Amino acid sequence: MEQKIYVAYDGTNDYETYKQIQEWVDSNEEKFNFFDAIDLYKKLDRVEDELLREQVRERMSTANVVVLLVSKTTKSFRRFIRWQIEYAINKNIPIIAMNVNGIRSVDYDRIPTILKKNLAIHIAFQAPILEYALNNWPESFKTHISKEEKNSFKYTEDIYNDLELIPSDV
């Protein structure tokens, strides 16, 4: 089964970062099916919130995993990004929080409060660790959910080293 990966991000400030992820995918032998809601984001101030929320839920309903791009504006984006995170949490869709600044753990200064209290893996913005998380986190997520755990997780430095990743200076 092909993984359907929904990417949540600030459409104004993080679009170029999202395009970089798409370039990673295009150059990777292992194909991932990424999709987003940038077209819905562009309607944010022109459509009633409840209608837009419903459209977001419909769009996300086929996702197997959600990748949240965490940047300097993510925490303050209280509507659109929060709706996407809430939907993923309510539907038990695994969340991978990918720190654009390269931090390899929870970036408490940038993630929304709702994500501080719910299950997610937090990774650096690097292609190999994203691929690793996409291949491993969904199964780990199921285990944590079955134990009713709601912690934030990160991969060990050993995993980053095994992937030959050096800390990024984004």
C-alpha positions as CSV (number, residue, x, y, z in Angstrom):
1,M,0.0,0.0,0.0
2,E,1.3,3.4,-1.0
3,Q,1.6,5.8,1.9
4,K,-0.4,9.0,1.5
5,I,1.5,11.8,3.3
6,Y,-0.3,15.0,4.1
7,V,2.0,17.9,4.7
8,A,0.8,20.7,7.0
9,Y,2.7,24.0,6.8
10,D,2.4,27.8,6.8
11,G,1.5,28.4,3.2
12,T,2.9,32.0,3.2
13,N,6.2,31.4,4.8
14,D,7.0,27.7,4.3
15,Y,6.0,27.0,0.7
16,E,9.6,27.0,-0.5
17,T,10.5,24.5,2.2
18,Y,7.6,22.3,1.1
19,K,8.9,22.5,-2.5
20,Q,12.3,21.3,-1.2
21,I,10.6,18.2,0.3
22,Q,9.0,17.5,-3.1
23,E,12.4,17.7,-4.7
24,W,13.7,15.2,-2.2
25,V,10.9,12.9,-3.2
26,D,11.5,13.3,-6.9
27,S,15.1,12.4,-6.5
28,N,14.4,9.4,-4.3
29,E,14.0,5.8,-5.6
30,E,11.4,5.1,-2.9
31,K,8.2,7.0,-3.9
32,F,6.2,8.8,-1.4
33,N,2.8,10.4,-2.2
34,F,2.8,13.9,-0.6
35,F,-0.2,16.2,-0.7
36,D,-1.3,19.4,1.0
37,A,-4.1,21.9,1.2
38,I,-2.4,25.1,-0.1
39,D,-5.4,25.8,-2.3
40,L,-7.6,25.7,0.8
41,Y,-5.2,27.9,2.7
42,K,-5.5,30.6,0.1
43,K,-9.3,30.7,0.9
44,L,-8.7,31.3,4.6
45,D,-10.0,34.9,4.7
46,R,-12.7,34.4,2.1
47,V,-14.6,31.3,3.3
48,E,-16.4,30.7,6.6
49,D,-14.2,28.8,9.1
50,E,-16.5,25.8,9.5
51,L,-16.8,25.2,5.7
52,L,-13.0,25.5,5.3
53,R,-12.4,23.1,8.3
54,E,-14.7,20.6,6.7
55,Q,-12.7,20.9,3.4
56,V,-9.5,20.4,5.3
57,R,-11.0,17.3,7.0
58,E,-12.1,15.9,3.7
59,R,-8.6,16.5,2.2
60,M,-6.8,14.8,5.1
61,S,-9.2,11.9,5.3
62,T,-7.0,9.7,3.1
63,A,-3.7,10.5,4.8
64,N,-1.7,7.7,6.4
65,V,0.7,10.1,8.1
66,V,1.0,13.9,8.6
67,V,4.2,15.8,8.3
68,L,4.1,19.1,10.0
69,L,6.8,21.6,8.9
70,V,7.7,23.4,12.1
71,S,9.1,26.9,11.5
72,K,9.2,30.2,13.3
73,T,5.5,31.0,12.4
74,T,4.0,27.5,13.1
75,K,3.1,28.2,16.8
76,S,1.3,31.5,16.1
77,F,-0.8,30.0,13.2
78,R,-3.8,29.3,15.4
79,R,-6.4,28.4,12.8
80,F,-5.4,26.5,9.7
81,I,-2.4,24.5,11.1
82,R,-4.3,23.8,14.4
83,W,-7.2,22.4,12.5
84,Q,-4.9,20.0,10.7
85,I,-3.1,18.9,13.9
86,E,-6.5,18.4,15.6
87,Y,-7.8,16.3,12.8
88,A,-4.7,14.1,12.8
89,I,-4.9,13.7,16.6
90,N,-8.6,12.9,16.6
91,K,-8.2,10.3,13.8
92,N,-5.0,8.8,15.2
93,I,-3.0,9.7,12.2
94,P,0.8,9.6,13.0
95,I,2.4,13.0,13.1
96,I,6.0,13.7,12.2
97,A,7.0,17.2,13.3
98,M,9.9,18.3,11.1
99,N,11.9,21.2,12.5
100,V,13.0,23.5,9.6
101,N,15.7,24.9,11.9
102,G,17.4,21.5,12.2
103,I,16.6,20.7,15.8
104,R,16.4,17.0,16.4
105,S,13.9,17.0,19.2
106,V,10.9,19.0,20.3
107,D,11.2,22.7,19.6
108,Y,9.0,24.0,22.3
109,D,9.4,27.6,21.1
110,R,7.8,26.8,17.7
111,I,5.3,24.0,18.1
112,P,1.7,24.7,18.9
113,T,0.6,23.9,22.4
114,I,-1.8,21.1,21.3
115,L,1.2,19.2,19.9
116,K,3.1,19.5,23.2
117,K,0.4,17.4,24.8
118,N,0.0,14.7,22.1
119,L,1.9,11.9,20.4
120,A,4.4,12.9,17.7
121,I,7.9,12.2,16.6
122,H,10.1,15.3,16.2
123,I,12.9,15.3,13.7
124,A,15.4,17.6,11.9
125,F,14.7,18.9,8.4
126,Q,16.9,16.4,6.5
127,A,15.7,14.0,3.8
128,P,17.2,10.7,5.2
129,I,15.6,11.2,8.7
130,L,12.3,12.0,7.1
131,E,12.5,8.9,5.0
132,Y,13.4,6.9,8.1
133,A,10.5,8.4,10.0
134,L,8.0,7.7,7.2
135,N,9.1,4.1,7.1
136,N,9.2,3.6,10.9
137,W,7.1,6.0,12.8
138,P,3.6,4.8,11.7
139,E,4.2,1.4,13.3
140,S,5.8,2.8,16.4
141,F,2.9,5.2,16.6
142,K,0.4,2.3,16.7
143,T,2.4,0.8,19.6
144,H,2.4,4.0,21.6
145,I,-1.4,4.6,20.9
146,S,-2.2,1.1,22.1
147,K,-0.4,1.9,25.4
148,E,-2.3,5.3,25.6
149,E,1.0,7.2,25.5
150,K,0.8,10.9,24.5
151,N,4.5,11.8,24.7
152,S,6.7,13.6,22.3
153,F,9.4,11.4,20.9
154,K,12.7,12.0,19.1
155,Y,15.2,9.6,17.4
156,T,18.5,9.0,19.2
157,E,21.7,10.4,17.9
158,D,22.7,6.8,17.0
159,I,20.0,6.8,14.4
160,Y,21.1,10.1,12.9
161,N,24.7,8.8,12.9
162,D,23.6,5.5,11.3
163,L,22.1,7.6,8.5
164,E,25.4,9.6,8.3
165,L,23.7,12.8,9.2
166,I,25.5,15.7,10.7
167,P,23.6,18.4,12.6
168,S,22.3,20.9,10.1
169,D,22.8,24.6,10.3
170,V,19.6,25.8,8.8
